[in-house]
Amino acid sequence: MNFSISIPRQITYTIVPLALIIMGDSILYVVLPTNFEFFMIDSYLGIPYEFWIGFILSINRFVRFFSNIFSVKVFKKFRI
């Protein structure tokens, strides 16, 4: 038995970058809180470093949210 699967290019061009982005984002949520000294995140303005780590991660979420909206508009415009 010889099985052959044909995956369209559009799916490949979408899935591969998405997988890399999700992996990078997931690593950020593990690495940043555990290695905050390496990234030189320290207390600033009397606010503890835990707040700044959460602040950075929440900014990442907001950026991803709005960039996803922009991506949908680009995909619709170019019919990818």
C-alpha angles and dihedrals in degrees: 000000000000114000120194124190120197114202116192116240093238090061092047092049089052102040100047098054091040091053091050093048093049091048091050092048092049091050090053091059091053102037102043098058094042097045102035091135091060090054089047094238107162139156110296128187089000092299115125122246092247089068092050092050090052090045092053092047092048091050087053090055093050092048090051091048094053094040089054090055090050091048092054090053091050092049091050093047096050095032094229 
